[in-house]
Amino acid sequence: MFKVEDFQNYGKEQFETVVNSATTVQNGLHAIATAYGDYTKKSFEDTKSYVEKLSGVKSLDKVLEVQTEYAKSAYETFVADSQKIATLYSDLAKQAFGFTRSKREGDDHEAINRQFAPEFRNRLDAIVSFAHLSVDVIGMVVEKFVLQLEAQLADREVTIELSEPAKAWLISHGYDEQMGARPMGRVIQEHIKKPLADEVLFGKLKGGGHVRVVLVKDESGVDEKIGFEFVEGPVMPKSEVPAARKRKPKSGGGGSKGPAPKGPLVKA
């Protein structure tokens, strides 16, 4: 059944979307026009400087040198500004079509109520909305990656301990609201796996050991980054080989490698 209220709400939402998109397109076009203007101004100044240099040259070698420098500079300027303008166009397209739109609570229920009839909605057992991952869940993802790394280094007799400040740093740098926990693997690869690989092969963990992942100050002394503390002491021993895998001593003499067959292999 057609409802006037639903049509009014739908029209209002579409109107707000159009207004926001128009504002975004206007700002994006203004940024692109500014970039074009800057490129034109810089190109004019470079050409003017090239003509002035060329007018004062008296030898052919110097002319070729000036021309080469101008061609190289013009090409580099063109490539840099082209990439900048292309990025502006790409951002404009994303914003205009709503890919970077902020989240709105209740959009899923509004869409279901607008799309499906009440008879169909009445047959639904439940409507499950998938929210963003919480901090606790992201912390479990971090622990999972660290446990996997520790399992990979078990043969090297290396154990890993993750401090709470380092865990919080990994959560803040490895989680994105739009991408989820996908960047976490790259963050751990860059800040934990690569530095530990050097220590395992050539450094303090060459013969095994225990390492604690902590936060330390960077070179500037302002920001924090992932660091390591190498704990001295005995390495956690490996588990013994199970008894089923141990070789049993051969019983009796002779060269028999197994039990004798009970009957002939081929019937007469």
N, C-alpha and C positions, 0 to 999 in steps of 0.2 A: 504494500500500500504506500502510495506517495505521501510524504509528509513535507509540509512547507518549512518546518523548522530545520529539518535535515538539509533541505536545499539552501536555506539561508546560511546555515553554518558552513556548508560546503563552499558557497559563493564567497563568504567572508574569508575563509582560509585561502582560497585561490587568489583572492584580491591581495591579501597580505603577502603571499608568495610572489606575486607579480611585482608588487611595490619593492620588496626586498631585492628581487633579482634586478629590477631596473636600476636601483641605487648601486648595486654591486657592479653592474655593467658600466655604469657611468664612471665610477671610480677607476675601474680597470682600464677603460678607454683613455681616461685622463693620464694614467700612469704610462700607458703605451705611447701616447702623444708626446709626453715629456721625454721618454726615452728616445723617440725619433728626433725630437728637437736637439737633444744633447749630442746625438750622433752627427746630425747635420752641422752643428756648430763646431764640433771637434774636427770633422772632415774639412770644413772650410779653413779653419786655423792651420791644419797640417798642410793643406794645399798652398796657402799663402806663405807659410814658412819655406816650403819646398821651392816656390818660385823665387823668393828672395835669395835663397842659397844658390840656386841655379844661375841667377843673374850675375853673381860675383865670381863664378868659376871660370877659369881661363884655360884649363887643360882638359883633354878628352877623358883621361883616367879619373879625374875628379868629378866630371859630369856623370860617368858611369857609377861611381861610388855614391853620389847623391841620389841618383835615380834608384839604385838598389835599396838604399836606406828608406826612401820614401815608399817604394812598393812594399817592402816588408812591414813598415809601420802601418800603412793603409790596410794591408791584409789582416794584420793582427787586430786592428781596431774594428774592422768589419766583422770578423769572426766573434769577437767578444760581445759587441753590441747585438749581433744577430742572436746569439745564445740568450742574452738578457731579454730581448724582445720576445723571443719564442717562449721563454719561461713565463713572461707576463701574459701572453696569450693563453698558455696552458692553465695558469691559475685563474684567469678570467672565465674560461670554459668550465672549470670545476665548480667555481663559486656560483656561476649563473645557473647550472643545472642541479645545484644543491648537494654536491658531494661533500662539502665541508660544513654543512648546516649543523648547528648545534642540536643536541638531542632534546626531545620534548616528551614529557611523560604523558602517557595515555593515548599516544598516536595509534598504537596497535588496536586498541579497543574501538577507537573512532573509525578506523579503517574497516574493521570487521562489521561494525554496525551499519556503516554506509554501503558496504559491498554485498552483504548477505541478508536475506530475508529473515524475519523473526522465527519462522518455522524451522529454518535450517539451524539458526543459532541455538534454538531450544534443544536440538539433538546433540549438541556438543557436550561432552562430559566435562571438559575443562579447557581453559585457555592458558597456555604456559608462555610467559614472557621471559625471554633470556636477557638477564641483566649483565652488566659488566662484571668482570672478575673482581673479587674482594682482595684486600691486602693479604689476608690469611691464605687464600688460595694461591696467590702469586708467590708467597713464601714457600708453600709446598712445592711449587714448580722449581724454585731456586734449589731447594734441598734435593729434588729429584736429579737435577743436572749435576750437582756436586757428588751425589752418591754414584751416579753413572761414571763420573770421572775417577772417583776412588776405586771403583771396580776395575776400570781399565788399567790402573796403576797397581793393582794387587800383586802382579808378578814382580814388580819392582820393589815390593815391600814398602810402599808409600801410603800413609794414611793422611786424611785431610780433615781439618776441623774448621768450621765456618762460624765466625763470631757474629753476634747480633747486629752490630753497626755495619759490618760488611754485607750482611744479608739485607738490611734496610737500604743500603746504597744500590745493591743489585736490583732490588724491587723498583726503586725510583728511576733507575736508568735503563732497565730492561723491559719495562711495561709501558705500552701505549694504549690509550683508551680506544682508539680506532683499530689498531693492529692486534690488540690483545697481548699475549705473551710470546708472540713470534720473534720479536727482537731479542728475547732473553738469550737464546742460543748464541747469537753473534756477540753479545756483551760478554758472556762467560768465555767464549772462544778468545776474544781479544784481551781481556783483563786477567784471566786465570789460566786458561790452557796454554797459551803461548809462553807466558813467563815461566810457568812450571815446567814446560818441555825443556827449556834451556837448563833449568836446575837439575832435572832428572838425568839429562844426558851428560852435562859437563860441570854441574855446580854442586850445591850442598846436599842434594838428594840423589847423587850418583850411586851411593851404596844403600839407598833406602832412608827412611826416616819419617818424622811427623812434621807436618806443616800446618800452621794456623793462618787462615785468611782473615786479615784485619784491615782497618782503614788507617792510612797515613797521609801526611801533608804532601802536596806536590812540590815542584821546584819553586813555585812562587810563594809558598807558605800560606796561601789563602784557601785554596780549594782542597778537597780531599779526593783520594784515589785509593784503589785496591793495592794492598801491600801484603807481605808475607813475613811470618815469624817462624823460624825453624827451631823446633823444640829439641833439645839434646836429651838423649836417653835411649834406652833399648827400643828397638823396633817391634811392633806388634808381631808375634810369631805367626807363621803360616799354619793353617790347619794340616794335620797329619794326613797321609795318604790312606784312604779307606782300606780295610783288610781285604775286601773283595778284589781290589786292584793289585794286591801284592802277589808276586810270583810264588808258586808253590814248588818246593824241591821235588825233583824227579825221583820216583820210587823204583828200586830194582836196577839191575844192570841191563846191558844190551842196548841196541840202537832203536828199540821200539819207541815210537812217538805217540802211541795211543793204544786203546784196547783193540785186541784181535777181532776180526769179523766172526760172527757166530756161524755163518754158513758159507757156501760157495757163492761167488759173485755172479757166475753164469750157470744156469741149469744145464745138465748133460742131456 
